[in-house]
Structures are given as C-alpha cells and as structure tokens.
Amino acid sequence: IDELPNPYFGKVRDCYDLPDDRRILISSDRISAFDRILTAIPFKGQVLTQTARFWFDNTADICPNHVLEYPDPNVVIGKRLTILPVEIVVRGYLAGSTGTSVLTLYKKGARQMYGHSFPDGLRDNEALPHAIITPTSKEFDGGHDAPLTETEIVEQGLLTQAQWDQISDIALRLFARGQEMAAKNGLILVDTKYEFGTDADGNILLADEIHTPDSSRFWLADGYQAALENGTRPPSFDKDVIRSWVDARCDPYKDNIPEIPADLIAA
Ligand code: C5P
C-alpha cells in the first residue's frame, strides 16, 4: 500500500489514490487535539468511519458525498475530488476551544462576528439565536487554521461567490438535519466542521467526514441546562473530553506536548 500514489498522512487518516479517480481513506485509531497526535484509542477508526457513514446516509438528499464504498469498518473508498480550501465550521452555541473561537472573542467583548450580531448577556455554552458559519482557512501540513470572512474567501479566490452561496446553504441545512436527529436521541449537536470538494464536472460534494465526535461537539441534552447554570462544561461526547484533560495539566499552546511514541500510533 505504501507504493500507492499521492499519499497523505493526516493526524487521523492515511489516504492514497487508487485507479479510476478513486481515493482510499483509512481511519487510524489516533486522536489529535491542539494540532498534535496525543494517543490512540482501540477501535476509534471504526467508530469514526461508521458514525460518518450513518450521517452520510442520512444527509445524501441534502448534498451528494464522496463515498463509493466501505470495504472495511475503518476504510472508505471515495471519489477523488479537488478539496476546496475553506473549512466550513457551523456553530449553534457560544462554545469553542481556540483563541479565535466565538466564545473567546465574545468574552473579550466582541459583539459583531462573521457578519452576525451577538446579543449581550450570553453565558458560556448558551445557544445562539440561530446557527452561524465561521469559516477558516485550511492549513495543510502543520499550520493553524485562521478565521476568514465571506468577503475574504471570495476576494482571495478561495471560492467563487456562487460556490460560497451554494456551500453555505448546504452547510446550514446539513447542520439543521444533524441537530434535529441528534435531539431525537437526547444529544445536542453543538458545532461541526464540513469540507467540500469538486469533481471533474465541477459538482460540489461533501468530503472527509460528517458529524463525527472528531469534527463536532456533542453534548448530552440531559444535564445541559444544569451545566449552563453552573458555568461548567456540559457532559460531552467529543474531543473536548481530551482537550479539558490536557488543559488541566498544561497550556497546550505554550508547553511542548511530547509526541506519542510511533509504535502506539501505528494504524
Ligand atoms: O475549536 P473550535 O470551536 O473552533 O471548533 C469548532 C468545531 O469545528 C468543533 O466541532 C471542532 O471539532 C471542529 N473543527 C474541526 N477541525 C478543525 C477545527 C475545528 O473538526 N481543524
């Protein structure tokens, strides 16, 4: 497999090209946070792939996706796409982990962000009046993602205006579907990230993964209200569990978290 063309070794997935414009995406058991691989969790790659499969199947009426087949529990064969260079983050709550998240900026006094007005008096983790998109650049190979506005996206030629209009409409509809289905099962879909690509004919397809605990925040609905009132993190099923663990022990962006030994991160 190491001789397949166009390899890309992400923090979590290893990807290669296959003949006939296909790509193989293998989800490892690695987990990353703060831009680093931190450890490996047995069967995480399968859980990730099968969670994404559930959501791809349940959103194909909103947007076609890259999946062609699932030959193994942790493997996707997808259409080879040109990935669009913007990460489409959708948020329904005032939450976030990074220095540029809406929560951090709001606490610093920002009331206008990404073309939306935020009312005064929102508490940490409170629902926003409606879902918003907070796009970022897509930094390959180690860089951090940087926030972008719609104007910057179009002026920098990252997307055409027509692509932005189509993608932002799709992203909000995917998120609404995700929130609705999660709510029926006692979960809150808090925020998530979508990636899109274009095929040879220029059609826009949903790529990567969808509504997994790696790319989304999920809170338990039961316990959310109490957490909101106490100012604590709601019970969560996502990478915030790991982020909090790291945060309690060091400043993740200052200290140098050691890389995990190679034998632990083998797929
Ligand atoms: O950390 P932040 O609040 O900006 O993340 C917003 C949402 O986007 C979260 O659900 C997070 O899991 C997801 N995200 C991601 N990949 C990134 C950045 C954010 O999946 N590179």
Residues whose N, C-alpha, C, O or C-beta is under 5 A from the ligand:
A	BS01	C5P	V89 A95 G96 S97 T98 S101 D191 T192 K193 D214 S215 S216 R217
